[in-house]
Amino acid sequence: MKVFIAGGTSGIGLALAQSYLQQEAVVAVCGRDLSRLTNHPAYDALIKFEVDVCDRDALAAAVDSFCHQGTLDLFINCTGSYADDVAQAISYEEASAMLRVNMLGTLNCFDVASEVMRRQSRGQIVTIASVSGKLDFPNSSLYSKTKRAAIQVADAYRRALLPYGIAVTVIAPGYVDTTKLRQLNQQDLSKKPFLVSVDDAAQRILKAIQQKEEIVIFPKRMKWLMGFLGLLPHVLLSKIMFRKAKWMKND
Ligand SMILES: NC(=O)c1ccc[n+]([C@@H]2O[C@H](COP(=O)([O-])OP(=O)(O)OC[C@H]3O[C@@H](n4cnc5c(N)ncnc54)[C@H](OP(=O)(O)O)[C@@H]3O)[C@@H](O)[C@H]2O)c1
């Protein structure tokens, strides 16, 4: 089995890469900075590409080089850019990074992976969105809106790729205990409800991929909470979500 993981150099993507290595898959990862994987024997078996997913040609070259004109069974897009933009203003740089990575990067991943998989008439493309992208209200954060867009893009590709035998799976996690999430929250995740470990998240994602689910939201309690919040009027929901964000930031 050949697996390419965009954003497989840390967090959820790296945990998935390790799980697939344990299953004896041939695994490639890409990220913009490979230094965190060097001099680490556990990662020696990974095929590594230093690539920015916003650069479509560079991503296509990496995937082609990995496949050597052969097959690609699974492409997982774990890249993402996130910042706290509900209770706090974010900079232009943070906002443009979110738009570029979460939207252009998502599009490039689908485009590149589907080009290879259409030639072989099989395969599976997975994108990591977020449970926050399932809630639709006007004052949601820019991050949530980009993840909502990613879910919609995946839906469009699912329909388009069905005739080619290519499956599309969307993963919408709640809070996952990654280094990035910790950095963003000054190492304090005590106010993140229903937090799951990165290994737990990886196991749930592996199962969803194996079962070729269309969309998986986890953990269940977060899915139910979002389902309930989604029933509320937008004005009330906006107030609740704004207060929640400020409480999380101790404002
Ligand atoms: N952690 C959570 O609580 C949580 C919850 C819901 C959804 N998610 C989503 O899950 C995904 C992974 O999150 P994470 O917490 O594991 O974050 P992470 O540790 O920061 O992982 C992101 C990965 O993507 C790579 N990456 C980022 N921008 C890239 C680009 N332009 N080109 C190529 N690679 C890029 C990063 O490597 P480089 O920086 O070296 O490029 C890294 O390997 C994201 O899409 C995030 O939105 C996370």
The ligand as an SDF file (V2000), in Angstrom:
LIG
                    3D

 48 52  0  0  0  0  0  0  0  0999 V2000
   -5.1990   19.7930   16.6880 N   0  0  0  0  0  0  0  0  0  0  0  0
   -6.5090   20.0250   16.7060 C   0  0  0  0  0  0  0  0  0  0  0  0
   -7.1220   20.2320   17.7740 O   0  0  0  0  0  0  0  0  0  0  0  0
   -7.2930   20.0260   15.4150 C   0  0  0  0  0  0  0  0  0  0  0  0
   -8.6970   20.0000   15.4970 C   0  0  0  0  0  0  0  0  0  0  0  0
   -9.4410   20.0050   14.3280 C   0  0  0  0  0  0  0  0  0  0  0  0
   -8.7950   20.0220   13.1090 C   0  0  0  0  0  0  0  0  0  0  0  0
   -7.4350   20.0420   13.0460 N   0  0  0  0  0  0  0  0  0  0  0  0
   -6.8040   20.0680   11.7330 C   0  0  0  0  0  0  0  0  0  0  0  0
   -5.9390   18.9640   11.6300 O   0  0  0  0  0  0  0  0  0  0  0  0
   -4.8290   19.2950   10.7720 C   0  0  0  0  0  0  0  0  0  0  0  0
   -3.5180   18.9860   11.5020 C   0  0  0  0  0  0  0  0  0  0  0  0
   -3.4840   19.7260   12.7050 O   0  0  0  0  0  0  0  0  0  0  0  0
   -2.3010   19.5230   13.7610 P   0  0  0  0  0  0  0  0  0  0  0  0
   -2.7990   19.9930   15.0780 O   0  0  0  0  0  0  0  0  0  0  0  0
   -1.7450   18.1450   13.6320 O   0  0  0  0  0  0  0  0  0  0  0  0
   -1.2780   20.6280   13.2380 O   0  0  0  0  0  0  0  0  0  0  0  0
    0.2940   20.6010   12.9420 P   0  0  0  0  0  0  0  0  0  0  0  0
    1.0130   19.7470   13.9370 O   0  0  0  0  0  0  0  0  0  0  0  0
    0.6840   22.0320   12.8040 O   0  0  0  0  0  0  0  0  0  0  0  0
    0.4000   19.8430   11.5430 O   0  0  0  0  0  0  0  0  0  0  0  0
    0.2650   20.5050   10.3380 C   0  0  0  0  0  0  0  0  0  0  0  0
    1.1520   19.8340    9.3340 C   0  0  0  0  0  0  0  0  0  0  0  0
    0.9490   20.4570    8.0730 O   0  0  0  0  0  0  0  0  0  0  0  0
    2.1940   20.9450    7.5800 C   0  0  0  0  0  0  0  0  0  0  0  0
    1.9240   22.1400    6.8070 N   0  0  0  0  0  0  0  0  0  0  0  0
    1.3290   23.2820    7.2170 C   0  0  0  0  0  0  0  0  0  0  0  0
    1.2400   24.1530    6.1880 N   0  0  0  0  0  0  0  0  0  0  0  0
    1.7920   23.5300    5.1120 C   0  0  0  0  0  0  0  0  0  0  0  0
    2.0010   23.8940    3.7520 C   0  0  0  0  0  0  0  0  0  0  0  0
    1.6430   25.0990    3.2840 N   0  0  0  0  0  0  0  0  0  0  0  0
    2.5900   23.0110    2.9200 N   0  0  0  0  0  0  0  0  0  0  0  0
    2.9680   21.7760    3.3780 C   0  0  0  0  0  0  0  0  0  0  0  0
    2.7900   21.3820    4.6330 N   0  0  0  0  0  0  0  0  0  0  0  0
    2.2110   22.2400    5.5080 C   0  0  0  0  0  0  0  0  0  0  0  0
    3.0400   21.1700    8.8220 C   0  0  0  0  0  0  0  0  0  0  0  0
    4.4230   21.1500    8.5510 O   0  0  0  0  0  0  0  0  0  0  0  0
    5.2580   22.5070    8.1810 P   0  0  0  0  0  0  0  0  0  0  0  0
    4.7930   23.5650    9.1290 O   0  0  0  0  0  0  0  0  0  0  0  0
    6.6930   22.1190    8.3380 O   0  0  0  0  0  0  0  0  0  0  0  0
    4.9210   22.8180    6.7770 O   0  0  0  0  0  0  0  0  0  0  0  0
    2.6430   19.9610    9.6440 C   0  0  0  0  0  0  0  0  0  0  0  0
    3.2860   18.8010    9.1670 O   0  0  0  0  0  0  0  0  0  0  0  0
   -5.0150   20.7590   10.3970 C   0  0  0  0  0  0  0  0  0  0  0  0
   -5.6720   20.8330    9.1700 O   0  0  0  0  0  0  0  0  0  0  0  0
   -5.9340   21.2900   11.4980 C   0  0  0  0  0  0  0  0  0  0  0  0
   -6.6900   22.3910   11.0590 O   0  0  0  0  0  0  0  0  0  0  0  0
   -6.6690   20.0500   14.1770 C   0  0  0  0  0  0  0  0  0  0  0  0
  1  2  1  0
  2  3  2  0
  2  4  1  0
  4  5  1  0
  4 48  2  0
  5  6  2  0
  6  7  1  0
  7  8  2  0
  8  9  1  0
  8 48  1  0
  9 10  1  0
  9 46  1  0
 10 11  1  0
 11 12  1  0
 11 44  1  0
 12 13  1  0
 13 14  1  0
 14 15  2  0
 14 16  1  0
 14 17  1  0
 17 18  1  0
 18 19  2  0
 18 20  1  0
 18 21  1  0
 21 22  1  0
 22 23  1  0
 23 24  1  0
 23 42  1  0
 24 25  1  0
 25 26  1  0
 25 36  1  0
 26 27  1  0
 26 35  1  0
 27 28  2  0
 28 29  1  0
 29 30  1  0
 29 35  2  0
 30 31  1  0
 30 32  2  0
 32 33  1  0
 33 34  2  0
 34 35  1  0
 36 37  1  0
 36 42  1  0
 37 38  1  0
 38 39  2  0
 38 40  1  0
 38 41  1  0
 42 43  1  0
 44 45  1  0
 44 46  1  0
 46 47  1  0
M  CHG  2   8   1  16  -1
M  END
$$$$
